[in-house]
Amino acid sequence: MAITTLDATTFQVGLLVAVQSAAFLVIGLPAGAWCDRMRRRPVLITSDLVRAAVLLTVPAAALFDRLTLPHLYAVAITLGVATVFFDVSHQSYLPALVGREHLVDGNGKLEASRTVAHAAGPAAGGYLVQWLGAPLALAADALTYLWSVGWLARIRTREPAPDPARRAPLRTEIAEGVRFVFRQRVLRAIALSGATGVLFGSVAQAVTLIFLVRDIGLSAGRVGLLMTIGSAGAVGGALLTTRLSRRLGTGRSLIGFQVVVFASRLLLPLTGPGWRQVFFVVANTIVAAFVVAYNIVQVSYRQTICPDHLLGRMNATMRFIMWGMIPVGGVLGGVLGTAVGARNALWISGAGIGLSILWLVFSPLGPAAWHGAELEQPGALGQGADADQAEHVPVGRVPVDGVGLGEAVAVPAEQSEHGAGVPGQRDQVDIAAGGADRLAGGGGVLVDGGQEAGVAQGGDETVDTDAGHELVEDGVGGENPS
């Protein structure tokens, strides 16, 4: 809309995207603490209602010829803030719905629905802008948030209220979440590996389009086709992760998936005219699949070992660390592309992503992978576990800060919302549908149809399945993502 209706400049469009994506860096850490003080479902519903309401102001203003760029900036900021609260809460809500022993399967289903939505969203947004015009397309986008609210309202799981006795000053609560992440050696390794991957993945993002269009000489349509093909890989990764992770174990899954992403990234600079475009397609598809698989496993692990009252702050801290590298990587990509060329910048990006594996190898995940420890049923801490339990509960053959990756500790039914988690699986389908049915939400028509402006709505992480654009919040190979 900024382009088609207000004739915004390139700088103004970039600023519009930046103000929405910057929300997590500005309020991400306090939002995690605030979300830990509240039940998650009301936060999810309120966030969707706010996003629907603020989006509807845009077509209303356009109808009366009162739409301005400052108005769009205000909308983008509000959308970004609401998205921060939605993302932190929804990632922290799943353990209460399905039980910690079903987290890998639950995250896999959510990721499958999200990747389908992300693949369809930009195209749907583009066609809506073409058929209805940008204002009405935004109205349709707003309705997708209301559709999500309807699905979230169907969840019947009773979430226990946070304990007011645990409440402390905001700064103290934020520090508690940061300390939890950095004192847990595996979480610290995942966070630093993700930050490294996001940094060098953002380098690739900054130069990939230039590489394809200017160096290879591909048309815009051809570029779009090549980038779209990887979506199938993302869906496949989501569907196969549960089976793979059970067979390999957490340590081997995380390190192995990263190695596959690293090797596939090295195919990107080999892309050239004619038949050599197949390198891009193969790399794109494999990277999309294993990025998704990696994130399902590591998010499930995070949710498993983190006590309930810290879930929001832990997730917010992890995203803050990883997403903070996005602007740095973008600038570095621009500098490298100018200095050594786009193809060489892609080589550097691939090598840098290889460095992200070292954080995992030289953490307790390395011995776990070497010994073949498996996480058939994660050693859950159960509902209401505290930080001391999180650090000292022994689980399995290979201890990881007191939380092992081998044989699981049985979790009493009363420690989980559902025991075996069967009722929660129904609610999991509801929350997944709430994300998957907001297809136009990924269209980003604030900027223009087909160009995403921020986070694909309802997603745990953002996965742009373009090779070089796998921006997944939880960072494997440069992914921004959940």
TIFI-104753 format. One record per residue (C-alpha): residue in one letter; x, y, z; residue number from 1. Coordinates in steps of 0.05 Angstrom, whole numbers, always signed. Example, Ala and Ser with C-alpha at 12.3 -4.5 7.8 and 13.67 -1.06 7.14 Angstrom:
REM TIFI-104753
r residu=A&east=+246&north=-90&up=+156&num=1
r residu=S&east=+273&north=-21&up=+143&num=2
REM end
This chain:
REM TIFI-104753
r residu=M&east=+0&north=+0&up=+0&num=1
r residu=A&east=+57&north=+47&up=+16&num=2
r residu=I&east=+83&north=+37&up=-55&num=3
r residu=T&east=+18&north=+33&up=-95&num=4
r residu=T&east=-24&north=+84&up=-58&num=5
r residu=L&east=+25&north=+134&up=-27&num=6
r residu=D&east=+83&north=+128&up=-77&num=7
r residu=A&east=+133&north=+117&up=-20&num=8
r residu=T&east=+207&north=+120&up=-34&num=9
r residu=T&east=+253&north=+61&up=-23&num=10
r residu=F&east=+278&north=+91&up=+42&num=11
r residu=Q&east=+207&north=+102&up=+67&num=12
r residu=V&east=+188&north=+30&up=+51&num=13
r residu=G&east=+250&north=+5&up=+86&num=14
r residu=L&east=+234&north=+47&up=+147&num=15
r residu=L&east=+163&north=+19&up=+147&num=16
r residu=V&east=+189&north=-52&up=+150&num=17
r residu=A&east=+242&north=-34&up=+201&num=18
r residu=V&east=+195&north=-2&up=+252&num=19
r residu=Q&east=+152&north=-65&up=+253&num=20
r residu=S&east=+210&north=-113&up=+259&num=21
r residu=A&east=+246&north=-71&up=+311&num=22
r residu=A&east=+192&north=-82&up=+363&num=23
r residu=F&east=+223&north=-146&up=+389&num=24
r residu=L&east=+290&north=-112&up=+401&num=25
r residu=V&east=+257&north=-53&up=+436&num=26
r residu=I&east=+205&north=-88&up=+481&num=27
r residu=G&east=+221&north=-162&up=+472&num=28
r residu=L&east=+253&north=-174&up=+540&num=29
r residu=P&east=+201&north=-136&up=+582&num=30
r residu=A&east=+145&north=-168&up=+541&num=31
r residu=G&east=+171&north=-237&up=+562&num=32
r residu=A&east=+166&north=-216&up=+635&num=33
r residu=W&east=+96&north=-187&up=+626&num=34
r residu=C&east=+72&north=-249&up=+590&num=35
r residu=D&east=+96&north=-292&up=+648&num=36
r residu=R&east=+51&north=-252&up=+694&num=37
r residu=M&east=-12&north=-269&up=+653&num=38
r residu=R&east=-49&north=-328&up=+625&num=39
r residu=R&east=-27&north=-339&up=+553&num=40
r residu=R&east=-93&north=-350&up=+516&num=41
r residu=P&east=-122&north=-281&up=+534&num=42
r residu=V&east=-56&north=-249&up=+510&num=43
r residu=L&east=-61&north=-287&up=+444&num=44
r residu=I&east=-133&north=-266&up=+433&num=45
r residu=T&east=-121&north=-194&up=+453&num=46
r residu=S&east=-60&north=-190&up=+407&num=47
r residu=D&east=-101&north=-214&up=+348&num=48
r residu=L&east=-159&north=-166&up=+363&num=49
r residu=V&east=-110&north=-108&up=+367&num=50
r residu=R&east=-78&north=-127&up=+301&num=51
r residu=A&east=-146&north=-134&up=+267&num=52
r residu=A&east=-170&north=-67&up=+293&num=53
r residu=V&east=-107&north=-28&up=+274&num=54
r residu=L&east=-106&north=-58&up=+204&num=55
r residu=L&east=-178&north=-37&up=+193&num=56
r residu=T&east=-159&north=+35&up=+205&num=57
r residu=V&east=-119&north=+34&up=+141&num=58
r residu=P&east=-176&north=+20&up=+91&num=59
r residu=A&east=-220&north=+66&up=+131&num=60
r residu=A&east=-171&north=+123&up=+124&num=61
r residu=A&east=-161&north=+107&up=+50&num=62
r residu=L&east=-236&north=+108&up=+40&num=63
r residu=F&east=-239&north=+180&up=+65&num=64
r residu=D&east=-174&north=+199&up=+30&num=65
r residu=R&east=-139&north=+211&up=+96&num=66
r residu=L&east=-85&north=+158&up=+92&num=67
r residu=T&east=-14&north=+183&up=+105&num=68
r residu=L&east=+54&north=+152&up=+115&num=69
r residu=P&east=+56&north=+172&up=+189&num=70
r residu=H&east=-9&north=+133&up=+196&num=71
r residu=L&east=+24&north=+72&up=+165&num=72
r residu=Y&east=+83&north=+79&up=+211&num=73
r residu=A&east=+37&north=+80&up=+271&num=74
r residu=V&east=+1&north=+19&up=+245&num=75
r residu=A&east=+67&north=-17&up=+234&num=76
r residu=I&east=+92&north=-1&up=+304&num=77
r residu=T&east=+27&north=-25&up=+335&num=78
r residu=L&east=+28&north=-89&up=+293&num=79
r residu=G&east=+99&north=-102&up=+314&num=80
r residu=V&east=+84&north=-94&up=+388&num=81
r residu=A&east=+23&north=-139&up=+385&num=82
r residu=T&east=+63&north=-191&up=+346&num=83
r residu=V&east=+116&north=-191&up=+400&num=84
r residu=F&east=+64&north=-208&up=+453&num=85
r residu=F&east=+31&north=-260&up=+408&num=86
r residu=D&east=+95&north=-295&up=+391&num=87
r residu=V&east=+123&north=-298&up=+461&num=88
r residu=S&east=+57&north=-323&up=+489&num=89
r residu=H&east=+41&north=-375&up=+436&num=90
r residu=Q&east=+110&north=-406&up=+442&num=91
r residu=S&east=+101&north=-409&up=+517&num=92
r residu=Y&east=+30&north=-437&up=+514&num=93
r residu=L&east=+41&north=-503&up=+478&num=94
r residu=P&east=+69&north=-542&up=+538&num=95
r residu=A&east=+4&north=-529&up=+576&num=96
r residu=L&east=-38&north=-554&up=+517&num=97
r residu=V&east=-4&north=-620&up=+497&num=98
r residu=G&east=+40&north=-639&up=+556&num=99
r residu=R&east=+115&north=-635&up=+551&num=100
r residu=E&east=+122&north=-707&up=+528&num=101
r residu=H&east=+86&north=-688&up=+463&num=102
r residu=L&east=+122&north=-623&up=+447&num=103
r residu=V&east=+161&north=-647&up=+387&num=104
r residu=D&east=+98&north=-674&up=+354&num=105
r residu=G&east=+59&north=-611&up=+373&num=106
r residu=N&east=+112&north=-564&up=+347&num=107
r residu=G&east=+116&north=-606&up=+283&num=108
r residu=K&east=+42&north=-597&up=+270&num=109
r residu=L&east=+45&north=-522&up=+284&num=110
r residu=E&east=+106&north=-515&up=+239&num=111
r residu=A&east=+72&north=-553&up=+183&num=112
r residu=S&east=+11&north=-507&up=+185&num=113
r residu=R&east=+55&north=-446&up=+191&num=114
r residu=T&east=+99&north=-464&up=+132&num=115
r residu=V&east=+38&north=-475&up=+88&num=116
r residu=A&east=+10&north=-408&up=+110&num=117
r residu=H&east=+77&north=-374&up=+98&num=118
r residu=A&east=+82&north=-403&up=+28&num=119
r residu=A&east=+11&north=-384&up=+9&num=120
r residu=G&east=+9&north=-317&up=+45&num=121
r residu=P&east=+51&north=-273&up=+0&num=122
r residu=A&east=+18&north=-300&up=-63&num=123
r residu=A&east=-51&north=-291&up=-33&num=124
r residu=G&east=-34&north=-221&up=-11&num=125
r residu=G&east=-8&north=-204&up=-80&num=126
r residu=Y&east=-71&north=-229&up=-115&num=127
r residu=L&east=-116&north=-194&up=-65&num=128
r residu=V&east=-80&north=-128&up=-79&num=129
r residu=Q&east=-88&north=-140&up=-153&num=130
r residu=W&east=-161&north=-159&up=-151&num=131
r residu=L&east=-187&north=-115&up=-94&num=132
r residu=G&east=-136&north=-60&up=-87&num=133
r residu=A&east=-90&north=-50&up=-28&num=134
r residu=P&east=-143&north=-20&up=+21&num=135
r residu=L&east=-192&north=-77&up=+13&num=136
r residu=A&east=-136&north=-128&up=+14&num=137
r residu=L&east=-116&north=-101&up=+83&num=138
r residu=A&east=-188&north=-108&up=+105&num=139
r residu=A&east=-186&north=-181&up=+84&num=140
r residu=D&east=-121&north=-188&up=+122&num=141
r residu=A&east=-154&north=-160&up=+185&num=142
r residu=L&east=-209&north=-213&up=+179&num=143
r residu=T&east=-156&north=-268&up=+182&num=144
r residu=Y&east=-138&north=-244&up=+252&num=145
r residu=L&east=-211&north=-249&up=+272&num=146
r residu=W&east=-212&north=-319&up=+242&num=147
r residu=S&east=-153&north=-335&up=+287&num=148
r residu=V&east=-189&north=-308&up=+347&num=149
r residu=G&east=-247&north=-355&up=+333&num=150
r residu=W&east=-200&north=-415&up=+334&num=151
r residu=L&east=-164&north=-392&up=+396&num=152
r residu=A&east=-231&north=-383&up=+431&num=153
r residu=R&east=-245&north=-456&up=+420&num=154
r residu=I&east=-188&north=-478&up=+465&num=155
r residu=R&east=-218&north=-505&up=+529&num=156
r residu=T&east=-155&north=-521&up=+568&num=157
r residu=R&east=-155&north=-487&up=+635&num=158
r residu=E&east=-88&north=-454&up=+643&num=159
r residu=P&east=-67&north=-444&up=+716&num=160
r residu=A&east=-60&north=-371&up=+737&num=161
r residu=P&east=+11&north=-347&up=+749&num=162
r residu=D&east=+31&north=-346&up=+822&num=163
r residu=P&east=+29&north=-273&up=+847&num=164
r residu=A&east=+79&north=-292&up=+901&num=165
r residu=R&east=+133&north=-301&up=+847&num=166
r residu=R&east=+124&north=-230&up=+822&num=167
r residu=A&east=+184&north=-185&up=+829&num=168
r residu=P&east=+205&north=-117&up=+799&num=169
r residu=L&east=+206&north=-119&up=+723&num=170
r residu=R&east=+282&north=-111&up=+719&num=171
r residu=T&east=+291&north=-169&up=+767&num=172
r residu=E&east=+245&north=-214&up=+726&num=173
r residu=I&east=+279&north=-197&up=+661&num=174
r residu=A&east=+347&north=-212&up=+691&num=175
r residu=E&east=+320&north=-279&up=+717&num=176
r residu=G&east=+302&north=-299&up=+646&num=177
r residu=V&east=+369&north=-278&up=+618&num=178
r residu=R&east=+406&north=-315&up=+673&num=179
r residu=F&east=+366&north=-378&up=+661&num=180
r residu=V&east=+386&north=-379&up=+587&num=181
r residu=F&east=+460&north=-366&up=+600&num=182
r residu=R&east=+467&north=-413&up=+659&num=183
r residu=Q&east=+438&north=-471&up=+620&num=184
r residu=R&east=+496&north=-493&up=+577&num=185
r residu=V&east=+453&north=-523&up=+522&num=186
r residu=L&east=+407&north=-463&up=+518&num=187
r residu=R&east=+468&north=-417&up=+517&num=188
r residu=A&east=+498&north=-458&up=+460&num=189
r residu=I&east=+432&north=-457&up=+421&num=190
r residu=A&east=+426&north=-382&up=+430&num=191
r residu=L&east=+497&north=-367&up=+408&num=192
r residu=S&east=+493&north=-416&up=+351&num=193
r residu=G&east=+429&north=-384&up=+329&num=194
r residu=A&east=+458&north=-314&up=+333&num=195
r residu=T&east=+517&north=-336&up=+291&num=196
r residu=G&east=+472&north=-369&up=+240&num=197
r residu=V&east=+426&north=-308&up=+236&num=198
r residu=L&east=+485&north=-262&up=+227&num=199
r residu=F&east=+513&north=-299&up=+167&num=200
r residu=G&east=+445&north=-318&up=+140&num=201
r residu=S&east=+427&north=-245&up=+138&num=202
r residu=V&east=+490&north=-234&up=+97&num=203
r residu=A&east=+462&north=-283&up=+46&num=204
r residu=Q&east=+394&north=-250&up=+49&num=205
r residu=A&east=+425&north=-183&up=+32&num=206
r residu=V&east=+459&north=-207&up=-32&num=207
r residu=T&east=+417&north=-266&up=-58&num=208
r residu=L&east=+369&north=-225&up=-102&num=209
r residu=I&east=+427&north=-184&up=-130&num=210
r residu=F&east=+465&north=-248&up=-144&num=211
r residu=L&east=+406&north=-280&up=-181&num=212
r residu=V&east=+384&north=-219&up=-221&num=213
r residu=R&east=+450&north=-184&up=-236&num=214
r residu=D&east=+502&north=-239&up=-234&num=215
r residu=I&east=+461&north=-296&up=-263&num=216
r residu=G&east=+414&north=-253&up=-305&num=217
r residu=L&east=+348&north=-285&up=-284&num=218
r residu=S&east=+281&north=-250&up=-293&num=219
r residu=A&east=+238&north=-231&up=-233&num=220
r residu=G&east=+189&north=-286&up=-250&num=221
r residu=R&east=+243&north=-338&up=-254&num=222
r residu=V&east=+272&north=-315&up=-187&num=223
r residu=G&east=+203&north=-321&up=-155&num=224
r residu=L&east=+193&north=-391&up=-182&num=225
r residu=L&east=+261&north=-415&up=-157&num=226
r residu=M&east=+249&north=-386&up=-88&num=227
r residu=T&east=+179&north=-415&up=-82&num=228
r residu=I&east=+201&north=-487&up=-95&num=229
r residu=G&east=+234&north=-490&up=-27&num=230
r residu=S&east=+167&north=-486&up=+9&num=231
r residu=A&east=+156&north=-560&up=-5&num=232
r residu=G&east=+220&north=-575&up=+31&num=233
r residu=A&east=+197&north=-535&up=+93&num=234
r residu=V&east=+132&north=-574&up=+97&num=235
r residu=G&east=+169&north=-640&up=+88&num=236
r residu=G&east=+216&north=-621&up=+144&num=237
r residu=A&east=+159&north=-606&up=+191&num=238
r residu=L&east=+125&north=-672&up=+176&num=239
r residu=L&east=+187&north=-715&up=+184&num=240
r residu=T&east=+218&north=-683&up=+245&num=241
r residu=T&east=+183&north=-725&up=+298&num=242
r residu=R&east=+206&north=-790&up=+267&num=243
r residu=L&east=+277&north=-765&up=+255&num=244
r residu=S&east=+287&north=-735&up=+324&num=245
r residu=R&east=+262&north=-798&up=+359&num=246
r residu=R&east=+311&north=-840&up=+319&num=247
r residu=L&east=+371&north=-794&up=+325&num=248
r residu=G&east=+361&north=-762&up=+394&num=249
r residu=T&east=+366&north=-688&up=+410&num=250
r residu=G&east=+441&north=-681&up=+406&num=251
r residu=R&east=+449&north=-716&up=+339&num=252
r residu=S&east=+388&north=-682&up=+311&num=253
r residu=L&east=+410&north=-611&up=+327&num=254
r residu=I&east=+482&north=-620&up=+305&num=255
r residu=G&east=+465&north=-664&up=+245&num=256
r residu=F&east=+411&north=-617&up=+219&num=257
r residu=Q&east=+459&north=-558&up=+225&num=258
r residu=V&east=+512&north=-596&up=+186&num=259
r residu=V&east=+463&north=-611&up=+130&num=260
r residu=V&east=+443&north=-538&up=+127&num=261
r residu=F&east=+516&north=-516&up=+125&num=262
r residu=A&east=+532&north=-565&up=+68&num=263
r residu=S&east=+471&north=-544&up=+28&num=264
r residu=R&east=+488&north=-470&up=+36&num=265
r residu=L&east=+554&north=-483&up=+0&num=266
r residu=L&east=+515&north=-502&up=-62&num=267
r residu=L&east=+485&north=-432&up=-69&num=268
r residu=P&east=+547&north=-398&up=-98&num=269
r residu=L&east=+552&north=-453&up=-150&num=270
r residu=T&east=+487&north=-429&up=-182&num=271
r residu=G&east=+495&north=-404&up=-253&num=272
r residu=P&east=+457&north=-397&up=-318&num=273
r residu=G&east=+421&north=-455&up=-350&num=274
r residu=W&east=+425&north=-523&up=-316&num=275
r residu=R&east=+466&north=-494&up=-259&num=276
r residu=Q&east=+403&north=-464&up=-231&num=277
r residu=V&east=+390&north=-533&up=-203&num=278
r residu=F&east=+442&north=-518&up=-149&num=279
r residu=F&east=+397&north=-463&up=-123&num=280
r residu=V&east=+335&north=-507&up=-124&num=281
r residu=V&east=+369&north=-564&up=-88&num=282
r residu=A&east=+401&north=-519&up=-36&num=283
r residu=N&east=+336&north=-481&up=-25&num=284
r residu=T&east=+295&north=-544&up=-15&num=285
r residu=I&east=+343&north=-579&up=+32&num=286
r residu=V&east=+357&north=-517&up=+73&num=287
r residu=A&east=+283&north=-503&up=+82&num=288
r residu=A&east=+270&north=-574&up=+105&num=289
r residu=F&east=+326&north=-579&up=+155&num=290
r residu=V&east=+318&north=-508&up=+181&num=291
r residu=V&east=+247&north=-526&up=+200&num=292
r residu=A&east=+268&north=-593&up=+230&num=293
r residu=Y&east=+322&north=-560&up=+271&num=294
r residu=N&east=+275&north=-508&up=+299&num=295
r residu=I&east=+222&north=-559&up=+318&num=296
r residu=V&east=+273&north=-599&up=+358&num=297
r residu=Q&east=+307&north=-541&up=+393&num=298
r residu=V&east=+243&north=-503&up=+410&num=299
r residu=S&east=+214&north=-568&up=+438&num=300
r residu=Y&east=+277&north=-578&up=+480&num=301
r residu=R&east=+273&north=-507&up=+506&num=302
r residu=Q&east=+200&north=-516&up=+525&num=303
r residu=T&east=+216&north=-582&up=+559&num=304
r residu=I&east=+270&north=-559&up=+606&num=305
r residu=C&east=+243&north=-490&up=+623&num=306
r residu=P&east=+196&north=-483&up=+683&num=307
r residu=D&east=+128&north=-454&up=+667&num=308
r residu=H&east=+137&north=-388&up=+703&num=309
r residu=L&east=+199&north=-372&up=+661&num=310
r residu=L&east=+175&north=-394&up=+592&num=311
r residu=G&east=+158&north=-324&up=+568&num=312
r residu=R&east=+223&north=-293&up=+591&num=313
r residu=M&east=+264&north=-352&up=+564&num=314
r residu=N&east=+232&north=-348&up=+495&num=315
r residu=A&east=+238&north=-272&up=+493&num=316
r residu=T&east=+312&north=-275&up=+513&num=317
r residu=M&east=+327&north=-327&up=+459&num=318
r residu=R&east=+293&north=-286&up=+405&num=319
r residu=F&east=+326&north=-222&up=+428&num=320
r residu=I&east=+395&north=-253&up=+423&num=321
r residu=M&east=+383&north=-283&up=+354&num=322
r residu=W&east=+341&north=-229&up=+321&num=323
r residu=G&east=+390&north=-176&up=+345&num=324
r residu=M&east=+438&north=-201&up=+292&num=325
r residu=I&east=+391&north=-188&up=+233&num=326
r residu=P&east=+408&north=-114&up=+221&num=327
r residu=V&east=+482&north=-128&up=+234&num=328
r residu=G&east=+482&north=-184&up=+182&num=329
r residu=G&east=+444&north=-142&up=+132&num=330
r residu=V&east=+495&north=-86&up=+136&num=331
r residu=L&east=+553&north=-135&up=+133&num=332
r residu=G&east=+522&north=-168&up=+72&num=333
r residu=G&east=+517&north=-101&up=+37&num=334
r residu=V&east=+589&north=-85&up=+53&num=335
r residu=L&east=+614&north=-153&up=+30&num=336
r residu=G&east=+572&north=-153&up=-33&num=337
r residu=T&east=+601&north=-85&up=-52&num=338
r residu=A&east=+673&north=-104&up=-34&num=339
r residu=V&east=+680&north=-175&up=-60&num=340
r residu=G&east=+617&north=-187&up=-101&num=341
r residu=A&east=+552&north=-225&up=-87&num=342
r residu=R&east=+579&north=-294&up=-104&num=343
r residu=N&east=+638&north=-287&up=-57&num=344
r residu=A&east=+593&north=-259&up=-3&num=345
r residu=L&east=+552&north=-323&up=-8&num=346
r residu=W&east=+615&north=-364&up=+2&num=347
r residu=I&east=+632&north=-324&up=+64&num=348
r residu=S&east=+560&north=-332&up=+89&num=349
r residu=G&east=+564&north=-408&up=+80&num=350
r residu=A&east=+630&north=-412&up=+117&num=351
r residu=G&east=+603&north=-369&up=+174&num=352
r residu=I&east=+543&north=-413&up=+182&num=353
r residu=G&east=+591&north=-471&up=+191&num=354
r residu=L&east=+619&north=-434&up=+251&num=355
r residu=S&east=+550&north=-437&up=+284&num=356
r residu=I&east=+557&north=-513&up=+290&num=357
r residu=L&east=+618&north=-505&up=+336&num=358
r residu=W&east=+575&north=-475&up=+391&num=359
r residu=L&east=+534&north=-539&up=+392&num=360
r residu=V&east=+592&north=-588&up=+385&num=361
r residu=F&east=+630&north=-557&up=+444&num=362
r residu=S&east=+569&north=-558&up=+489&num=363
r residu=P&east=+539&north=-618&up=+525&num=364
r residu=L&east=+502&north=-632&up=+459&num=365
r residu=G&east=+569&north=-656&up=+430&num=366
r residu=P&east=+578&north=-714&up=+479&num=367
r residu=A&east=+503&north=-729&up=+474&num=368
r residu=A&east=+510&north=-736&up=+399&num=369
r residu=W&east=+574&north=-778&up=+405&num=370
r residu=H&east=+542&north=-827&up=+454&num=371
r residu=G&east=+477&north=-830&up=+414&num=372
r residu=A&east=+433&north=-808&up=+472&num=373
r residu=E&east=+360&north=-805&up=+451&num=374
r residu=L&east=+301&north=-765&up=+475&num=375
r residu=E&east=+245&north=-814&up=+464&num=376
r residu=Q&east=+204&north=-779&up=+517&num=377
r residu=P&east=+237&north=-715&up=+541&num=378
r residu=G&east=+251&north=-710&up=+614&num=379
r residu=A&east=+198&north=-659&up=+628&num=380
r residu=L&east=+200&north=-617&up=+691&num=381
r residu=G&east=+125&north=-615&up=+694&num=382
r residu=Q&east=+78&north=-558&up=+709&num=383
r residu=G&east=+100&north=-513&up=+765&num=384
r residu=A&east=+173&north=-533&up=+767&num=385
r residu=D&east=+219&north=-479&up=+791&num=386
r residu=A&east=+286&north=-454&up=+767&num=387
r residu=D&east=+325&north=-497&up=+816&num=388
r residu=Q&east=+290&north=-559&up=+791&num=389
r residu=A&east=+306&north=-538&up=+720&num=390
r residu=E&east=+379&north=-536&up=+736&num=391
r residu=H&east=+385&north=-598&up=+779&num=392
r residu=V&east=+335&north=-651&up=+757&num=393
r residu=P&east=+376&north=-709&up=+730&num=394
r residu=V&east=+350&north=-739&up=+666&num=395
r residu=G&east=+383&north=-793&up=+624&num=396
r residu=R&east=+451&north=-820&up=+611&num=397
r residu=V&east=+484&north=-756&up=+587&num=398
r residu=P&east=+471&north=-700&up=+636&num=399
r residu=V&east=+463&north=-630&up=+608&num=400
r residu=D&east=+464&north=-581&up=+666&num=401
r residu=G&east=+423&north=-632&up=+703&num=402
r residu=V&east=+377&north=-644&up=+643&num=403
r residu=G&east=+400&north=-703&up=+604&num=404
r residu=L&east=+385&north=-726&up=+534&num=405
r residu=G&east=+379&north=-800&up=+546&num=406
r residu=E&east=+329&north=-843&up=+584&num=407
r residu=A&east=+271&north=-801&up=+606&num=408
r residu=V&east=+242&north=-789&up=+675&num=409
r residu=A&east=+169&north=-808&up=+679&num=410
r residu=V&east=+124&north=-748&up=+689&num=411
r residu=P&east=+66&north=-758&up=+737&num=412
r residu=A&east=-1&north=-742&up=+705&num=413
r residu=E&east=-15&north=-688&up=+756&num=414
r residu=Q&east=+47&north=-650&up=+734&num=415
r residu=S&east=+19&north=-643&up=+664&num=416
r residu=E&east=-45&north=-608&up=+643&num=417
r residu=H&east=-69&north=-669&up=+607&num=418
r residu=G&east=-26&north=-727&up=+631&num=419
r residu=A&east=-18&north=-763&up=+565&num=420
r residu=G&east=-35&north=-699&up=+529&num=421
r residu=V&east=-92&north=-726&up=+487&num=422
r residu=P&east=-141&north=-670&up=+502&num=423
r residu=G&east=-87&north=-620&up=+488&num=424
r residu=Q&east=-77&north=-648&up=+419&num=425
r residu=R&east=-146&north=-624&up=+401&num=426
r residu=D&east=-129&north=-554&up=+425&num=427
r residu=Q&east=-63&north=-558&up=+388&num=428
r residu=V&east=-102&north=-568&up=+324&num=429
r residu=D&east=-144&north=-507&up=+341&num=430
r residu=I&east=-84&north=-461&up=+352&num=431
r residu=A&east=-50&north=-489&up=+290&num=432
r residu=A&east=-111&north=-473&up=+249&num=433
r residu=G&east=-112&north=-403&up=+278&num=434
r residu=G&east=-44&north=-392&up=+247&num=435
r residu=A&east=-53&north=-430&up=+182&num=436
r residu=D&east=-117&north=-396&up=+163&num=437
r residu=R&east=-87&north=-326&up=+166&num=438
r residu=L&east=-59&north=-335&up=+97&num=439
r residu=A&east=-63&north=-263&up=+75&num=440
r residu=G&east=-27&north=-243&up=+139&num=441
r residu=G&east=+39&north=-261&up=+107&num=442
r residu=G&east=+23&north=-218&up=+47&num=443
r residu=G&east=+49&north=-155&up=+80&num=444
r residu=V&east=+5&north=-109&up=+39&num=445
r residu=L&east=+25&north=-50&up=+82&num=446
r residu=V&east=+85&north=-48&up=+37&num=447
r residu=D&east=+57&north=-80&up=-25&num=448
r residu=G&east=+24&north=-145&up=-45&num=449
r residu=G&east=+70&north=-205&up=-45&num=450
r residu=Q&east=+125&north=-171&up=-3&num=451
r residu=E&east=+125&north=-191&up=+69&num=452
r residu=A&east=+125&north=-134&up=+119&num=453
r residu=G&east=+148&north=-167&up=+183&num=454
r residu=V&east=+127&north=-232&up=+215&num=455
r residu=A&east=+82&north=-283&up=+180&num=456
r residu=Q&east=+23&north=-281&up=+226&num=457
r residu=G&east=+9&north=-339&up=+271&num=458
r residu=G&east=+78&north=-367&up=+261&num=459
r residu=D&east=+126&north=-392&up=+313&num=460
r residu=E&east=+184&north=-370&up=+272&num=461
r residu=T&east=+189&north=-334&up=+207&num=462
r residu=V&east=+213&north=-379&up=+151&num=463
r residu=D&east=+225&north=-344&up=+86&num=464
r residu=T&east=+238&north=-405&up=+44&num=465
r residu=D&east=+280&north=-367&up=-6&num=466
r residu=A&east=+350&north=-395&up=-4&num=467
r residu=G&east=+391&north=-343&up=+31&num=468
r residu=H&east=+327&north=-318&up=+64&num=469
r residu=E&east=+313&north=-373&up=+113&num=470
r residu=L&east=+300&north=-325&up=+169&num=471
r residu=V&east=+278&north=-369&up=+225&num=472
r residu=E&east=+271&north=-340&up=+293&num=473
r residu=D&east=+312&north=-393&up=+327&num=474
r residu=G&east=+369&north=-388&up=+279&num=475
r residu=V&east=+397&north=-447&up=+241&num=476
r residu=G&east=+439&north=-426&up=+183&num=477
r residu=G&east=+417&north=-354&up=+187&num=478
r residu=E&east=+346&north=-363&up=+203&num=479
r residu=N&east=+309&north=-308&up=+237&num=480
r residu=P&east=+256&north=-340&up=+265&num=481
r residu=S&east=+205&north=-397&up=+340&num=482
REM end
